[in-house]
Amino acid sequence: MSDTTSAAVLGTGTMGAPMARNLARAGLSVRAWNRSRAKAEPLAAHGVTVTDTPAEAVRDADVVLTMLHDGPAALEVMRAAAPGLRPGTLWAQVSTAGLEGLGELAGFAREYDLVLVDAPVLGTRQPAEEGQLTVLAAGPEDVRDRLAPVFDAIGTRTVWVGDDGTAGAATRLKLVLNSWVLAVTHGTAEALALAEGLGVDPADFLDAVAGGPLDMGYLRAKSALLLEGALTPPSFATATAEKDARLIVAAGESAGVRLDVAAAGAQRFRRAVEQGHGEEDMIASYFASFDGSDGRGAEEH
């Protein structure tokens, strides 16, 4: 039986805040830190102790979770947390850090004698809120029972793909999954943009594929967000998607795999960010099909 009773959450944004709430709801003692303390303060109403520094958050925690923008951000925050860490601390790195980023984090774990578990999560804002994420995890078998109360609180399923948290098996799987998610997002965005340009009613497009092999829940969900103008708060922000797309392309290059669609997708996301859609849902890729900040016909969506 696990003796894990406390957790520290570093980064309480779109994903980290609901993780912290769900951990507290599951009965764990939770301390949380965020770069902007004001964004973390609402967690206090859910029994989470909000701290001023990462070092305060991690002190004596059984498990430390990092949910930050990327590998460099996670490394910066963990260096700030170092005074509060003790040898043997269990560190679940749940951000999407990419292969290079994870390598740097693994080096930090070795430097401070931490047990690193590579554990990026699959899911967006709503599954995070509901504790229904899928945790992709790689780490030593002898720590899995200790992690069970944490992973069970934030997700409905944990997929273990390796016993070495520094080798990146879970991160590699997450990049493959994200490559598919982003491709479907762009496909949806471009189909709707083409419909706009050709004067096709989006409802006719969606009706034509309904119930067939070309239909899917993700197409429906993302189309609804765009057509209803419900891009904020984002389920998955365009700026974060652009970062993940770059990590996917870099991973492909490191493996000698050319990813033309992913590379073009990263450019689309970048254009959407430059148009001012960085903090909107990533279906804002739609706007990259048009010149200007709002996109042709954007007022209709």
N, C-alpha and C positions, 0 to 999 in steps of 0.2 A: 504494500500500500504506500502511496506517495506521502511524503512529509512536507510537501510544498504548501506553504501558507501565505507567502507574500510575493509580490511582483512589483517591478518598477517598469513604467512605460515612458520611454523617451521619444517625444514627438506625438502631439495630440491634435493632429489635423483631421482631415476627412475620415481616415481609417483608424488612426491611433486613439482618438477620443472615444468612439464606440467600443473599441477593444478594452480600454480602461474601465468603462462603465460595466461591460459584461464580466470582466474579471472581478470587479467589486460585487456585482450581483451574484456571482457564484460563490461568494463568501471569502475571497482572498483579501488580504490587506494590501492595498494598492497605493503606491506613490507615483506621481506623474510630474513630468517636466515638459514645458514647451518653450520655444524661443520667445514667443509672445505669451507672457503669463496670462494676460487677459483672456486669451482664447482657451486656456486650460481651466480658468476659475470656475466655469459652470460645472465642472466635474465634482467639485466639493459637495454639491447637493446630492451626489450619488455615493457619497462615502469615500471618495478618492482624496488623498492628501496631496495638494499641489505644492511643489517645492520651488525654491528660487534658483537652484542650480542642479545640474545633472548629478553631481557628486552626492548631494543630499538625497536625491531620488533613489539611487542605487545602493546606498549604505545598508548593509545587512539584508538585502533582498535575496530571496531564494532563486528567483529568475529575473533577468533583465531582458526586456524587449525593446528593440529599436525599430521604430516605424518613421523613417525620415525620407527626404526626397530622393537621395541617391547615396552611393558609396562614400564619396567625399564628405557629405553632410553627416553620415553616420560615424565616420572616423573622427571628424572634428568634435562631435558631441561625446563620443566615448573617451576621447583624450581629456575632455573637460570632466568626465565622470571618474577618471582614473583614481583620484584621491579617495573615492568612496568604494572602490572595488577591492575585493579580497581574492587571493589565489583560489582557483577552483570555482569561481562564480559561474553559473550557468547562463549563457548569453544566447537568446533566441533572436536571430537577425531576420526580421520579417519584412524588411524593405526590399524593393527590387533594386539591387545594387549593381547588377551586371557582373561579368566574369572578372574584369580588371578590378572593379571596386571590391568584390568579395575577396580577391587575393590580398588586397591591402588590409582588409578587416581581419583576415586570417593571420596576417603578420602581427597585427596589434594583439590578437588573442594569445598568440604564442609569447609575445613580449610580456604580457601581464598574467600568464598562466590561467587563462580563462577557457572554459569549455564552450566552444562555438558550435551552435546548431544553425545550419543554413535552413531557413524556414520561411521563404516568401509565401504569400497567401494569394489564392485565386478568388477574386470577387471584388465588388465595388462597394459604394457607400451603403446601399440598402442591406445587402448580405452582412456587412460589417455591423450595422445597427442591430440586426436581428441575431447576431451570433451564428451566422450560417456560412461562414467562409470555408474554403477548403485549404488546409495547411499542407504545403509541400515541404517535406522535412528530410534532412540528412543529418545524422548525428549518432554518437555512440549508443549502442543498445542499453547500456547500463544507466542512461539518464532519461530514458523514454517514460518510465513510470513517473519520474519527478515532473516531467513536462505535461503529462496527461491532464491535470486539472487546468492548466493554462490553455492548452490547445483545445480542450473540450469546451472551455468557456467562450472562446472566440470563433469556433468553427464547429461544423457538424461532421467533418471528416478530416482525418490526417493521413496523408499518403507518404509513407516512409520509402525513400528511394536510395538510401545509402547509409553507411555507418561512420562516414568521415565528414564532419561539418565543414571542413576547410577545403574539400575537393570540388565543391560546387555542383553536385548532382542535382540538387533541388533548384538551384538558380538556373541551370541549363534547361531543365524541364519548364520552369516558369517562362523563360525567354521563348521557347517553342510555343507554349500556350498563348503568350501575349502576341506573338507574330500572327497567329490565327485571329485573335480578337481584333487586332488593329486592322487587319486586312478586311474583315467583315465590316468593320466600322466605316472604312473608306469606301468599300463597295456600296454600302447603303447610302452614304453621303453623295457619292458621284451619281448613283442612279436617280436620287431625288433632285440633284442639281440638273441632270440632263432632262428630267421631266419638266422642271421649271423652264429650262431654255427652249424646249420644244412645245411648250404649252400643253403638256399631258397632265391630267389630274392625278396627283399622287395616289388617290384612292383607287383609281383604275389600275395602276401598277400593282398595288397591294392586293386588290381583288383577283387579278390575273394569276398571281402565284399562290393564292390562299389554298392551304391544304395539300399542296404538291411538294415534290422534292426540293424545290427552290425556296420554299417558305421556311422560316425559322423564327423562334421566339425573339432572338436578338435583333433581327430585322424589324420586327414589330415594336420592340421596346425603344430602339434608337429612333425609328421613324416617328413614333409618338412624341418623343421629347422634342424633336425638331419641329414637327408640324404644329405642336401645341405651344411652342415657344418656351418650353420648360427646361431651359439650359442651365439654370442656377437654382439651388446649389447643384454643382456637378456630381454625377454619379462617379465619373472619372474625368479629371480635368484635362483639357487640351494640352496645357503646358507639361503635365506629367506624362501624357501619352507621347509627346514629342521626345521627351527624355528617354522613355522606354524604347521608342523606335530607334533612336541612336544606339542604345545598348544592344538591341537585336542586330543591327547592321554590323556593329563592331564585333559581336560574337561570331557572326557569319564570316567576316573577314579573317578572324583568327583561326577559323576552321577550314579556310579555303573554299567557303561557300558564298557564291554571289547571290545577293538578295535584292533584286531590282525593284520588286514591289515594295518591300520594306523601306528601301532607300527613298523611293518616290513618296512614300507615305510620310516619312520623316519631314520631307520638304513641304508637303501639304500642311502638316501640323504646324510647322514653323511659320508658313504664310498666315495661317489662321491666328496664331499667337500675335504676329506682327500687326494684324488687323484689329487686335484688341479682344480676341476671344480666348485668351489663355486660361482664364478662370471659369470658363463655361464648360459644359460637358463636351467630350471629345467628338461628338457628332457634329460639332462646329467645324469639322473638316469640310463640311458642305460649303462654307463661305469661301474656302480657298479656291473654289471653282470660278469665282467671280472677282472682278476688280473692285477695289474699294473696301471699306471697313465693314459694311453691312451685307454686301453681296446683292446681286440682282434678285429682286423679288423678296428680299429678306423680310420686308415689312409684312408680307403675307404669311410668314411662318413664325 
